Amino acid sequence: MKKFLVVGLMLALALSLGVAVQAARPVLRVGSDVTYAPFEFADAKTGEFMGFDIELIRAIGKDMGMEVEIKNTAWDGIIPGLLNGNYDVLISAMTITDERAQAVNFSDPYFTAGQVIVVRNDNKNVKEPKDLKGKVVAVQINTTGDYAAQKVEGVAKISRFNTTPEALQEVVNGAAEAAVIDLPVAKTFMKESPGKVRLAGPSFTVEYYGIAVKKSNEDLLKKVNKALATLKANGTYDKIYEKWFGAGK
């Protein structure tokens, strides 16, 4: 009887130690604007954060031996939040740009994207960027869609919104004649709102997404890059990519 009691106590001790070790795992605090399907969004029923970026950063955290904590934050304040120490990294379909790279360091690129023009289905006048002359264009504020629209000569007005869904809804409502957004996001919106909008043409930019880290945190950046390389080498990245975008890159 004593033998069983001792074994039971040892097992309980081992389990408690296991729980303690698990609880002691370091936490990777991740900032993301969770309004950008299919990269990051909240499930309508459960509220759970989902998307390509979300799965990728969780896989990166797992490879690094860290618990991942996703913090939803407005896009316009996402980099200041990182610099203030609210997050350890940012993953939010963030294009690597020279301007942003002055404030933060970026990981190796993990996704290639491009900007497209989205118009209502009945709009036959817009086929390429030059056709936006004299038009009202909707964008998410401080995104590369915003920057691309600014470069088009003769745009009548750029209507800026806090989220991309708001910008796209402006097109659906007819208040803007076009929106400039990332291609995968446009495709997701078209799938979820069939018959309302269409692509006016192919992508007219080439952009690369990166995971942002504070410039002072070089050690973390190295770990993120190492984990990202591991996921690409062992096939995990491809599995996540195929789940959200289909086979092929």
Secondary structure, 3 states (H helix, E strand, C coil): CHHHHHHHHHHHHHHHHHHHHHHCCCEEEEEECCEECCCEEECCCCCCEECHHHHHHHHHHHHCCCEEEEEECCHHHHHHHHHCCCCCEECCCCECCHHHHCCEEECCCCEEECEEEEEECCCCCCCCHHHHECCEEEEECCCHHHHHHHHCCCECEEEEECCHHHHHHHHHCCCCCEEEEEHHHHHHHHHHCCCCEEECCCCCCCEEECCEEECCCHHHHHHHHHHHHHHHHHCHHHHHHHHHHCCCC
